[in-house]
Amino acid sequence: MNRIPAPAPGALLHDRRTHRTGVYMDTIAGRLYLRPVGGGIEWTTRPEDVTAPPSPPARRAAP
């Protein structure tokens, strides 16, 4: 069984199940605890449901 190392606390992760990006807090009983970027109530997700956060859209340079 290959285990993926836990991210560092404070890392940004994208939850593909909920389509939200959150701050990684901890892993308890195999569930990852994420908190909304601006603060708020944590939610849990499975490790296989998280990825790196999507890149923001490229901005065009002002003329």
N, C-alpha and C positions, 0 to 999 in steps of 0.2 A: 504494500500500500504506500503510495507516494503522498507525503504530506507537504502542503504548501506552507512556508513559514508565515506566521502571523505578521501583519503589517505593524509598523511602529505606531504607538499612540499619537494621535494628531494627524495621521495620514488621511488624505481625501480618497474616498472610495465611492464608486457609482453602483447603486443597487439596481440591477436590471429588472428585478421583479416589480419594484415600486416606481422606477424611473426617477429616483431621487439621488442626489449626491450628498454624502454626509461625512462627518469627521469620525474616524475610527476611535473608539474608546477602549474596548476590551473584548476578549473572547471568553465566554463562560458556557460550559457544557456543549461546546461545538458551535455555538451561535455567536455571530459577530454583533456587537452593539455599536450602532452608529447614531450620531446626533446631528441634527440639521446644522448647516454651516453657520447660520446667524444665531444659533442657540435654540433651545426648545426641548421637547420630549424625545428621548432616545427611542429607537426601534431596533428590532433584531432581524437578522437575515442569515441565510446560509452562506458559507464560504464560496460555494459554487455559483452563487448569484451576484457576486461582486466583481467589478473590473476597475481599471484605472478610470478616472473621470474623463468624460469627453472633452475634447479641446474646444475652447470658445471659438465662434466663427471668426474668420480673419477679417480685420478691419481695413477698409480702404484708406489710404493716406489722403489727407486733405490737400487740395491743389495749392 
